[in-house]
Structures are given as structure tokens and as C-alpha cells.
Amino acid sequence: MGMFSYIKCKKDLPLTGELKNLSVKWNETQFQTKDLDNCLENYIISEDGELFEEVIEYEYTYYTEEEKKQKDHKPWSVIKDQKIVKQETKKVDFHGKITFYDTFDINDQEDVWVDFDAYFIYGKLDKIELAKVEKYENRKIKMDEY
């Protein structure tokens, strides 16, 4: 499976009639992509077609050695608290294709997988294409059968 990045597209997406009828707020959807740094960063394609990265710096408070010895402390829990120190949006000068995707419920029986291809020329969107629309059995049904 591996790591990925998140991307939101504020620009209008090329949707089929059926996709338009889904109760999805497309410009608020957080899609996944493996075409960027794949470190769970957040990116935005703006309404005017520019690519931005949301950069957040945190300050962490770690558990003390004494706190780690407590009965209810989980060994994988290292960070006690975190707070945002700095948050900014940085323009990205990306050149190439970014494929981003997600799965949506159509109804109780079907889901749909959607891929979009966004083509950039040095940070400026050239075009977005609907690359793939694939229907399949609803994942809730599959989990119940499993």
C-alpha cells in the first residue's frame, strides 16, 4: 500500500452526469495521490489552477521516562501533546502529471472509484481529465461477507 499525499482540488472537476448527482462536495474532498512526496502532506489545486502545499510546523511535548512507566501508557505512544507553531501555504513549482483518486458511495449496493489526471506546467494547471470511473460492489457488503 505505501504512503501517499493528500490533495484538494478547488478547480472545477470534469464530472460525468452520474458523478455530479452524488452528494459529494468535490472541491472539499481530500483525494489521495502517490505522485508527490508521499509523506502525508496536504496540497491544494487552487481555483485559478496553481498548486500549493500546506506546510505546518509543530512543537511536540514527549512523555517523560516516569510517565512511560505508568500502567496505562502504551509503548507506541511517544508524543504527549502537540501544538501548531507555524502554518503557511507555499506555492509548488511542479511540472508533470498528478493522478489523484478516491472512492465514493453510489448507493447501498455500489461504490465508484474515480481517478483524475491533472497536468501542470511549472506549477500552473494546464488541464484536468477524468481518467477512470469504475463501479464495484459496495465495500460494506464485502466486509459483511468477509
C-alpha positions as CSV (number, residue, x, y, z in Angstrom):
1,M,0.0,0.0,0.0
2,G,2.6,2.6,1.0
3,M,2.5,6.2,1.8
4,F,0.7,8.9,-0.1
5,S,-0.1,12.6,-0.1
6,Y,-3.5,14.4,0.2
7,I,-4.8,16.8,-2.4
8,K,-7.9,19.0,-2.6
9,C,-9.0,20.5,-6.0
10,K,-10.8,23.8,-5.8
11,K,-10.9,24.0,-9.6
12,D,-14.0,22.5,-11.2
13,L,-13.5,18.8,-12.0
14,P,-14.7,17.2,-15.2
15,L,-17.5,15.1,-13.9
16,T,-20.0,12.8,-15.6
17,G,-23.7,13.4,-15.0
18,E,-23.8,10.4,-12.6
19,L,-20.9,11.8,-10.6
20,K,-22.5,15.2,-10.5
21,N,-25.6,13.7,-8.9
22,L,-23.6,12.1,-6.0
23,S,-23.9,14.0,-2.7
24,V,-20.2,14.9,-2.8
25,K,-18.7,18.3,-2.2
26,W,-16.0,17.8,-4.8
27,N,-14.0,21.0,-4.0
28,E,-13.7,19.9,-0.4
29,T,-12.8,16.3,-1.0
30,Q,-9.4,15.2,0.2
31,F,-8.1,12.9,-2.5
32,Q,-5.0,10.8,-2.3
33,T,-2.1,10.8,-4.7
34,K,1.2,9.0,-5.0
35,D,2.7,11.5,-7.5
36,L,4.1,13.9,-4.9
37,D,6.3,13.4,-1.9
38,N,4.1,10.6,-0.3
39,C,4.7,11.8,3.3
40,L,1.1,12.6,4.1
41,E,1.5,16.2,3.1
42,N,-1.5,18.3,2.1
43,Y,-1.7,20.0,-1.3
44,I,-4.3,22.2,-2.9
45,I,-5.1,23.0,-6.6
46,S,-6.5,26.5,-6.3
47,E,-9.4,27.9,-8.3
48,D,-7.0,29.7,-10.6
49,G,-5.0,26.5,-11.2
50,E,-2.0,26.9,-9.0
51,L,-0.5,24.1,-6.9
52,F,0.1,24.8,-3.2
53,E,1.4,22.8,-0.3
54,E,0.0,23.4,3.2
55,V,3.1,23.5,5.5
56,I,2.5,23.0,9.2
57,E,5.3,23.1,11.8
58,Y,4.5,21.5,15.2
59,E,6.1,21.7,18.6
60,Y,5.9,18.4,20.4
61,T,5.8,17.5,24.1
62,Y,7.1,14.0,24.8
63,Y,6.2,11.7,27.6
64,T,8.8,11.7,30.4
65,E,10.6,8.4,31.4
66,E,8.4,8.4,34.5
67,E,5.2,8.8,32.5
68,K,6.3,5.9,30.2
69,K,6.4,3.6,33.2
70,Q,2.7,4.1,34.1
71,K,0.5,1.1,33.7
72,D,-1.9,2.7,31.2
73,H,0.9,4.1,29.0
74,K,1.0,2.5,25.5
75,P,4.6,1.8,24.3
76,W,3.9,3.1,20.8
77,S,2.6,6.4,22.3
78,V,5.6,8.8,22.2
79,I,4.1,12.2,21.9
80,K,2.1,13.6,24.8
81,D,0.9,16.8,23.1
82,Q,1.5,18.8,20.0
83,K,0.7,22.4,19.0
84,I,1.0,24.3,15.8
85,V,3.9,26.7,15.8
86,K,3.7,27.9,12.2
87,Q,1.3,27.3,9.3
88,E,1.7,28.6,5.8
89,T,0.7,27.8,2.2
90,K,3.7,27.5,-0.2
91,K,3.4,27.6,-4.0
92,V,4.8,24.5,-5.6
93,D,6.6,24.7,-9.0
94,F,5.5,21.2,-10.1
95,H,5.9,20.1,-13.7
96,G,4.2,16.9,-14.8
97,K,1.1,14.8,-14.2
98,I,-0.6,14.3,-10.8
99,T,-3.1,11.5,-10.6
100,F,-5.5,11.8,-7.6
101,Y,-8.3,9.4,-6.6
102,D,-10.9,8.4,-4.1
103,T,-13.9,6.0,-3.6
104,F,-17.4,7.2,-3.1
105,D,-20.7,5.5,-2.2
106,I,-23.3,5.5,-5.1
107,N,-25.9,3.6,-3.1
108,D,-26.2,0.7,-0.7
109,Q,-25.1,-1.7,-3.4
110,E,-22.4,0.1,-5.3
111,D,-19.3,2.2,-4.9
112,V,-17.3,4.1,-7.5
113,W,-13.6,4.6,-7.8
114,V,-12.6,7.9,-9.5
115,D,-9.2,8.9,-10.9
116,F,-8.4,12.4,-12.2
117,D,-5.2,13.4,-14.0
118,A,-4.0,17.0,-13.5
119,Y,-1.3,18.2,-15.9
120,F,0.9,21.0,-14.6
121,I,3.4,23.2,-16.4
122,Y,5.8,24.6,-13.8
123,G,3.2,25.0,-11.1
124,K,0.3,26.1,-13.3
125,L,-2.5,23.8,-14.2
126,D,-2.8,23.1,-17.9
127,K,-5.8,20.7,-17.8
128,I,-7.6,18.1,-15.7
129,E,-9.0,14.9,-17.1
130,L,-11.4,12.3,-15.7
131,A,-9.1,9.3,-16.2
132,K,-11.1,6.5,-14.6
133,V,-14.6,5.7,-13.3
134,E,-15.0,2.2,-12.0
135,K,-18.1,0.8,-10.2
136,Y,-17.9,-2.2,-7.9
137,E,-19.8,-3.8,-5.1
138,N,-20.2,-1.6,-2.0
139,R,-17.3,-2.2,0.4
140,K,-19.7,-2.5,3.4
141,I,-21.3,-5.5,1.7
142,K,-17.8,-7.0,1.0
143,M,-16.9,-6.5,4.7
144,D,-20.1,-8.2,5.9
145,E,-19.4,-11.2,3.6
146,Y,-15.8,-11.4,4.8
